[in-house]
Amino acid sequence: MVFASSIFLFWFLPIFMGVYALTPRRWKGLTIALGSYVFYGWWRPDFVILMLISTLVDFSAGHGIGQDRRRGLDGRRWVWLSAVVNLGLLGYFKYANFGVDTLNAMMAPFIAHPLRWPAIVLPVGISFYTFQTLSYTVDVYRGTAKPVNSFTNFMCYVAMFPQLVAGPIVRYHTIAGQLENRSHTWGKISRGILAFQTGLAKKVLIADILAQVADRAFAAGAPSAADAWVGILAYTFQIYFDFSGYSDMAIGLGLMMGFRFPINFNQPYRSISITDFWRRWHISLSTFLRDYLYIPLGGNRKGKLRTYVNLAITMLLGGLWHGAAWTFVAWGAYQGFWLIIERLGGKKSLWEWAPGGLKIALTFVVVVFGWVLFRAPDLSSALSYAAAMLGAVPSGVHSGALGVKSIHVLAGAAAVLVLWCARTTQELIEIPSPSYAFVTQFLFFLAIAQVHFMDYVPFLYFRF
């Protein structure tokens, strides 16, 4: 089930919110957990079992650490148990196919018959809830979170459907108090509705429309330079409005249930460097990688060379987290390269000399080239596409072959206005103006109508 679908908008959400409103306060967490299991298991009910395994293991690990501490032990064994189970499940379901395919490619010159492996279906959202449950155990071990006493609350935390399948990654200690006691006010509900409506409009009216152009560009064998740039800019806008739209909807649904989730995007395409970009893009993931990978590796505390190595490892694994393909590894390496270059200059971009607007433009171009690796089906296609952008490949497709229509131009213009002229959704909903509320209602109804007529378009980050 996805947010941008009739079954969710007209059936699941109204029924769930009605039941939630009528549920006594002490049972609201259980209502969220059970509703989330229905939401998550709508496509594959058996995958709920995997989430329950992670929930049981980490709930037990948190209590185990607490008991070990009372006996004078450090509780590290429970962290290892959590890591082995959670990363083991993630590794098997997300990377087993990739590992077998890579091994077969390496051994092809030496063996006659490739290794056969049954195709494994990737459970939606496993990367997100795995990181959440694992972070809980690590935080309990570090002392930044207390072991949760209520299994129902922990079920609610892990399975909470608003951010279950595509984030933001919410750490337990940031909402522990809200799980125990949270307010339900008309102010929160109204702001949540506005955030949800804004996110749906972003997804349906901008991301899904521009996806048509991006898909055609990357499907073209040899696009012209103009078509290549139009295609990658369409994808650059698509991925932002798709993912930030989902985050807005998740934050809005959380507010409707009394929760405050952390912001996940803060105008990333206005960044003045790649370092700045990673402070603004997918904030919950970048801070997770910083706190649970980069800093434990040594961060910047063990000399310059080790700092660069730590940055490279963090971004390589961050790229691999996004998908089991060498294109994502290359994308991580690309991002790591720019972060290291900027670290060499004291966390400053190569264009520190430039005026503010030019800094933003140059950073944006670097990010755009990175999205080629993220979108292309393989490394060879990525290199060919980047070469086409630079005009280095003879064009087999005439300019305009992407089928760009007025609706695509309108969506692109709207994207530009939102990205570089508007405030963030979180700022807009805090004290919403009448004009913002009116425009949002109009766009929401347009999005609802579009949901009825468009083909099914899943969120990009569902596959991560």
N, C-alpha and C positions, 0 to 999 in steps of 0.2 A: 504494500500500500504506500502511496506517495501523497504528499500534501496537495500537489497540483492535479488532483483527480476528483471526479464526481463522487466516488464511493467515500472518499475522506471528507470532502467539503459538505456533502449533503446527508451523509449517514453517520459515519463514525464520529466525527467531531461534535455534531449536535447531541447525539445520544450520550457520548462520553461526558461532555460538559454538563448535561442535564443530570446524569447519575452522580457526577462529582459534586455538583451543587447541593444535591439532596443527601449526600453521605455525611454522617457525623464526623467531626474533626478528627477523632482518634482513628478512624478507618480510611481517611482520605489517602494516605500513603499506599495502603493496600489496593485501593481503587485505581490509583495511578499505575501500580505495578501490574495488576491484572489487565487493565486496559492496554498497557504497553505490550504485554505478551500477545494479546489479540492483534494489535497493530503489527508487531514484528513477525508473528507467525502467519499472517494472512497469505503470504506467498508460499512459505515452506515452514509448516509448524514444527518439523523436526529440528530446525535450527535454534528454536527456543531452548532446546536441551543444552546446546553449547553455551549459551549465555547463562543458563542456570548453573552449569559446571563452574564457570568462572566466578559466579556470584558466591557459590558455596565455598570454593577454595579460598577466596580472598576474605570472606567473612570469617572463616575458620583461622586463616593466617593472622588476621588482626587480633583475634582473641588469643591465639597461640603466642604472639609476640608479647602481649600483656602478661600472660601467665609466666613466660620465660623471664621477663624482667623482674617479676616478683620473686623468682627463685634465684636471682643473681646472674641469669644468662642474658646474652644480648639479643636473642631471637632471630639471628641471621638465617637460621635454617628455614624459617617460615618465608623469608623473602626469596630464598632459592626455590622453595616449593612453588610459590606464586609465579616466579619468573619462568620456571620450567613448564608449568602447566599452561599459563597464558601465552607465552611466546611459542611454546610447542604447538598449541592449537592454531595460533596465527600462522606459524611457519608452514604447517602441514596444509591448511586450507588455502593459504594465499600464495605460497612459494613452491609447493611440491611440483606442480606442473612446469613452472619456470625452471626449476633445478634439473628436472629430467630432460627437458628440451635442450637446455644448455649443455648438459653432459652428453647427450646424443650428438649434438653438433660438434663437440670437441673430439668425440671418439669415432665419428663417421669415417675418417680415413683408415681406421684400424680394425673396425668390426663390420661384419656383413649385415647383421640384424640389429636395429636400434632397440634400446630398452623400452618395453611396453609398460604403460602406466595408465590406470583408469582415470578418465577426466574427472577432475574435482571441481565441484561448483563452489564458488566463493560466497560465503554467507554475507549478506548485506550488513555493512556497519561494523564488521568484526574488528577492524583496525581501531575504531573509535572506542568501543566499549572495552576492548582489551587494554588499551592505554589507561582508561579510567579506573578499572579494577586494580590494575597493577600499581598505578600511582597511589591508590589508597594504602596498599600494603607497605609501600616504600615510605610514605608519609608517616604511618604509624611507627615504623621502625626508626625513622629520623626524629620522631617526637613532635612533628608539626601537626599531627592529627591524633585524636584519641580513638581507641577501638570502639566501634559502634555497638551498642547494646541491642538494638532492635533489628532483627533480621528483616522485618517488613520495610523499615526505612532504607536498609541497604539494598533490598530488591528494588525499591522505588528509585534510588540513586543510579543503579546500574542500568535499569530497563527503561527509564523515563523517555517516552516516545518522542517528545519534541526534538531532543538532540541526540537520540540514540544512533541513527544511521549515518549522520554526516556532521556531527558536532554542533556547537563548539565542544571541545574536550573540557569537561567540568571536573575539577578536583574536589574530592570529598570535603576537605576542610573548608572550602569556600562556601558550601551550602549546608554544612552539617547543622548549623543553627536553624536554617530554614526548613530542613526536614523535620526537626522537632517542633518548631513553632514559627509559623509564617502568617502574615496578614492577607486577607482577601478583601480588597477594597474596590469600589467602582473606579477609582483613579487608576489602579493597576490594570483592571480589566479593560478599561477604555484604551489605555496606552498599548496594552497587549494586542487588542483588536487592530489598532492602527498599524502596529509593527507587522503583524501578520499580513494585513492587506497590502502594505508596502512591499513586503517580500514577495508575495504572490505576483504582484504587478511587475516587479523586477524580473522574476523568473519567466513568466509567460509572455509579457509584452516586449521584453528586450532580449533576454538570453535565448529563448526558444526561436524567436524570429531571426536573430543574427546567426544562430546555429546553422540555418539552411545555407547561408553564404559560406560559412567556414567549411562545412562538409563538402560542398562542391569544389572549393578551392583545393582542399587536400586530396580529393578524389581525382583531380585533374593530373594527367601524367606529367605535363611540363607547362605549368601556367606561365603567363607573361609576368614581368616584374610588377606591373600594375595590379594584375589579378592576385598575385602572391601577397602583395601588401594589403589589398582589400580583404583577402581571406584571413590573414593572420590578425589583422586589426579586428575583424568580426569575432575571431576566436578569443582575442584578448578581452574584448568586452563581454563575450558570452560567458567565459569562465568566472569573471568577477561577478556579474549580475546573477548567474546561476548559484554560485556558492554563497555570496553575501545575501542573496534573496532567501536561500534556505536558512541562513543564520538569523536573518530578521524574523522569519516565521517561527523558528525555534525559540528565539528570545520572546517573541510575542505570545506564543502558547505558554511559555513558562510564566510570564506575567499574569496570564489569565488563570493560572493555577497557584499564584502567589509567590512564584520563584523569580529571583533576579539572576540571570545568567551573565557571564562576562561578555564584553564586546569582542567580536572576532575580526572585524575589519575597521580600519580607521583611515579611510581615504588613501589606499596604498599607491594609487597611480599619481599621487602628488608628491611622492618621495623624491628626495634630492640625492639619494645614493642607494646602493643595494643594501647596505647596513640599515638605512632608514626604512627601506621597503620591508625588510623582515621584522621590523618593529610594528608594522602596520598590516601586513598580510597574514591571514590565518594565525592570529595572535595566540590562540590557545595551543596550536601545534608548535609554533616557534618557541614559546616559553616552556612548553613541555620538553622539547629537545634540549633547550638550554639547561633546565634544572635537573633533568634525569639522564642526560647523556654528556653534553659538553662540559658542565662543571664537574661531574664525577670523573671524567677523563683527565681532569686537571685544569680545564679552562685556560686562563691566561696566567696561571700561577707558577708554571714550570719552565719559563723561558719562552723566547719568541718562536723558536723552531717548533717546540711542542704545541704552542698555541695554534700555529698554522696547521699542524697535523690534526689537532683536535677539531678545528673548524672543518677540515676536509672530511674527516670521518663522520662528523655530525651531519653534514650536508649530503654526503653519499648515502648514509642510512636514511636520512629524511627523504631523499629522492626515492629510494627503494621502498619506503613505507607507502608512497603514493601508488605504487603498482609494481607488479612482477614483470618487469621488462627492462631491457638495457637502455631504452630511451629515458626512463625515469632516473636510472643511475647516472646517465650522462647529464640530465638536467640538474641533478644534485651536484655533480662535479662542476658544472657551469656556474651554479650559484656559489659554490664554495670558492671557486677561482676568484670571482669578483669580491667576495668577502675578504679573502686573503690579501688581494691587491689593495683594498681599502684599509685593511689592518696595517699593511706596510707603510701606508701614508698617515697612520694615526687615526684610523676609522673615518678618514675623509675620502671622498670620491676623487677620481682623476680630474674631474672638472670643478674642483673647489673654487677655482678662479672665476668661474662663470657667474653671471647674474642668476637670480633665483629661478626665473622662468626657463632659462636655458638648462639649468641643472635638472629641473623636472623633466624637460624634454629628452635630454640625453639619457637619464636614468630610465625613462619610459622605453626608449629604443632598446636598451640592453635587456629589459624585462621582456619586450616583445620577441626578440630573437630567442630568448630562453623558452618562450611558449611554443616555439616550433618543435623543440625536442619533446615537450610535454604532449603535444597533439599528434605528432607524426606516428604512424604505425610501427616504424622501425628506424634504425639509425641511417640507413641508406636513403630512405625517403626524406628524413629530416635534413640531411646534407643537401640533397637535391633541391628541396624547397627553399632552404636558406640561400643556396646559390641562385635560384630564380629570383629571390628578393633583391639580390645584388646585381641582377641582370647578366649573370654569367652562364645561363643555360639558354640555348635556343628555344624559343617559345613554340609549343605545339598547340596552344590555345589562344585565340585572339582575345584582345581586351574586351570585357563585357560579357564573356561567355559564362560568367557566374550566375547569370539570371537575376541581377540586382534589380529590384523593383522599388517603387516609391515607399512601400511599407518597410523595406530594409533601410532605406535612407532615413526615414522617419525614426526608426528604432535606433539607428546609429547616432542621429542628432540628439535624441533623448539621452542616450548613453553619455555623450560628451557633456551635455548640460549637467547631468547628475554627477558625473565624475569630477568635473573641474569647477562647477559653479555652486553646487548645493551643499548643504550640511549633511552630516551622517544621519541615518535613521534614528539612532539613539538620541541625538540632539533634537531632532524634529519632534519626536513623540514626548519628550520630557514636559514641554509646555506647548502643546500643539496649537498652532494658529487656526482660525476658522478656514482660511484659504487652503491650508495644507490638508485639513480634514475633508473639505469639500472635494478637492482634486483627488485625494486618495480614494474616496467613495466612487467617484466616476471611473478611475482607473481599475479599481477592484471589480466593478461590474463588467468592464470590458474584458478583464482577465477571466472572469467566470464564464462569459460568453465564449471566449477563445478556448477554454478548457473543453467545451462541448464539441468543438469543431476540429481541433488540432489532433494530429497523431500523438500517441503516447511518447513523451520525451522525458526520460528519467533524469534526475539530478546527476551531474557529472561526477560528483564525489561519492555517489552510491557505490561505484566500483572500487573505491579505495578502502 
